[in-house]
Amino acid sequence: MKAIITGASSGLGADMARVLSKMGYDLIITARREDRLNALKEELKTNVTVIPADLGTEEGCYNFIKKIENEDFDLAINNAGFGLFGEFSSLETQKELNMIDLNIKSVHILTKHFVRYFESRGKGNILNVASSAGLMPGGPLMATYYATKAYVVSLSRGIYEELRKKKSKVKISVLCPGPVDTEFNSVAGVSFSLKGLGSYKTAEYAIKKTLSGKLIIIPGVSIKFAYILNRLAPTKLALKIAYKIQNKKGDA
Ligand SMILES: NC(=O)c1ccc[n+]([C@@H]2O[C@H](COP(=O)([O-])OP(=O)(O)OC[C@H]3O[C@@H](n4cnc5c(N)ncnc54)[C@H](OP(=O)(O)O)[C@@H]3O)[C@@H](O)[C@H]2O)c1
């Protein structure tokens, strides 16, 4: 058994590597910080291949795909991503475009590669890491981040149905967590207004549900509840509540 994990140098990606390694999976792990990846490799008991890559560029994504060309794997996790906090009008456009490149473009390029690879193999699991942000009608003060995650949710849902219709043994899942204690908030420039879930527990839950073929994975009762409430609330009310919650994060 072998799995590929992007964004494995910290947070959820590193913990998914720990969980999978404990289950006996060999791993291919990638991110930009090679020292962190090598430290994780040292920590794990199964075989780990480290491939440093910047997935924030098309070239970086295609180079990474070339490097895994001869690899045989069963599970692929698109986890690398980051957020930016601030009013849309004040956030730097280039930083947002970099986020769109990583959160959308790289996930798109790699998901297509993984779907084609697994279809040629007849089976396999893909896990795309989105966010509860991707299930909401919009995210004031993190508008672009929420929009990137909505793309990941929508893309994954569409592919899920195409695969289901074909009775394919290729499965796709999308992880939609609320706050998780990782380096995410320091990168995004926020503090959590809700208590974050543990990263390892979230990773364990995500892997279990992915391997069972679940489409939308929402860890934690409070976020499941928030998702249901959001679906029932009128859009403008949901946006008002979202603004209040987001605004508290800015006190970082
Ligand atoms: N933590 C939360 O509250 C939360 C909630 C919902 C969803 N998520 C999602 O969960 C995923 C993992 O985030 P996290 O919470 O674990 O945060 P994290 O600790 O900051 O991890 C982000 C990972 O992405 C990698 N990455 C960033 N830019 C990259 C690039 N250009 N090329 C390749 N890798 C890159 C980072 O590695 P390098 O810096 O070494 O490249 C790191 O390994 C993200 O998609 C995030 O949006 C997080």
The ligand as a Gaussian input file, in Angstrom:
#p B3LYP/6-31G(d) Opt

LIG

0 1
 N       -6.050000      24.356000       9.831000
 C       -7.286000      24.686000       9.538000
 O       -7.975000      25.335000      10.349000
 C       -7.886000      24.245000       8.248000
 C       -9.292000      24.227000       8.140000
 C       -9.871000      23.823000       6.960000
 C       -9.072000      23.430000       5.897000
 N       -7.705000      23.461000       6.007000
 C       -6.916000      23.071000       4.844000
 O       -6.054000      22.023000       5.233000
 C       -4.935000      21.979000       4.341000
 C       -3.669000      21.800000       5.153000
 O       -3.457000      22.955000       5.928000
 P       -2.956000      22.922000       7.436000
 O       -4.055000      23.385000       8.274000
 O       -2.305000      21.624000       7.737000
 O       -1.902000      24.117000       7.390000
 P       -0.299000      24.135000       7.413000
 O        0.183000      23.511000       8.671000
 O        0.067000      25.565000       7.144000
 O        0.109000      23.206000       6.182000
 C        0.051000      23.641000       4.850000
 C        0.917000      22.742000       3.992000
 O        0.849000      23.216000       2.626000
 C        2.181000      23.284000       2.113000
 N        2.317000      24.318000       1.084000
 C        2.047000      25.646000       1.192000
 N        2.376000      26.279000       0.050000
 C        2.863000      25.331000      -0.800000
 C        3.368000      25.347000      -2.120000
 N        3.446000      26.494000      -2.829000
 N        3.784000      24.186000      -2.689000
 C        3.710000      23.013000      -1.993000
 N        3.241000      22.929000      -0.736000
 C        2.823000      24.071000      -0.144000
 C        3.030000      23.651000       3.347000
 O        4.377000      23.219000       3.148000
 P        5.617000      24.170000       2.747000
 O        5.403000      25.488000       3.390000
 O        6.790000      23.395000       3.279000
 O        5.599000      24.205000       1.247000
 C        2.371000      22.771000       4.406000
 O        2.906000      21.469000       4.371000
 C       -4.998000      23.268000       3.523000
 O       -5.505000      22.986000       2.237000
 C       -5.983000      24.128000       4.304000
 O       -6.659000      25.064000       3.492000
 C       -7.113000      23.851000       7.167000

